[in-house]
Amino acid sequence: MKADYYETLGVQKGADEKALKSAFRKLAMQFHPDKNPGDHEAERKFKEIGEAYETLKDPQKRAAYDRFGHAAFEHGGGGFGAHGFGAAGGFADIFEDIFGEMMGGARQRRGSGRERGGDLRYNMEITLEEAYSGKTAQIRVPTSIVCEDCSGNGAKPGTQPATCTMCGGAGRVRAAQGFFSIERTCPTCNGRGQIIKDPCGKCSGQGRVVQERSLSVNIPAGIEDGTRIRLTGEGEAGMRGGPAGDLYIFLSVKPHEFFQRDGADLYCKVPISMTTASLGGQFEVSTLDGTQTRVKIPEGTQNGKQFRMKGKGMPVLRQPAMGDLFIQIDIETPQNLTRRQRELLEEFEKISSKENSPQSTGFFSRMKEFFEGISE
């Protein structure tokens, strides 16, 4: 008596397609004959789970099985047996559908002999000024390029690669294992479908050679630290005339001596004297566009106060908008006082009132009241 298909796969009757595929994948790997050579029980189990999955993955077959059980496919019922699971293509098609990386991936390059080149990475450091205005940079990248002698096919000039006699140019060979057959990469040509009998002397049959290339890279205004620029087809040349990979430029922006960046906005901390903060005044700061911006300081400016310079920040990438520049005030306490300066400050302290320093006066008063309330 045949085992229930759902029990064979270890899934519930209402399992969806994803659960079925996951269960089959796990069991197929466990009982695959390649992992269990000479184990007839594993081979039998492998056949059972393949039969169960082939039935349940098909909505019509599954509906018939759910209603009639195994009887739905007996007496020429057109079920699994009628489709001939043991035929040359039956199980290979199912196995390839599930294990695409092992089966399907290789088919993409079957018989071509051409392999895509690898991607390259180039690290570039630019200044904040360059990020502000943008630039066109010239870089030199060591990479693989198409061999000129053989035009990329890897064969000695005047000759051509020969079709692999083992696989007939398919790059895959099919081997029978008991009740099923399975495809594998051709061991003679390593899946390329071609064999080079007389390799090119310059590239040793690779179809490409290593050479340093000079490239022009456009850095747009407003580019941010960590941005990646992709140059399609500027990576390594493909094997034997295959498509080239891509080149990725990873940008980093050097820290600036005066400005810190946050998106499109810039921040600059400017130290001013205590007297300027108290009496008011003005100063000029240089901006990244090469101009001077005047900042007016009102009387009684406090430490940490920020002044916004609209439109003086960074360009917004690929937009006409501009960020802002924020000037943060850092009040500098006088140092190395002369005797006269000290006398003046002491005199100022004596004649100062609560209105001159409302924050400090209010802070200590509130702190005192707070702790007195706790102690009561």
Summary of the structure (lengths in Angstrom):
residues: 376
radius of gyration: 38.0
end to end distance: 88.0
largest distance: 116.9
contacts: 1048
relative contact order: 0.09
helix: 30%
strand: 27%
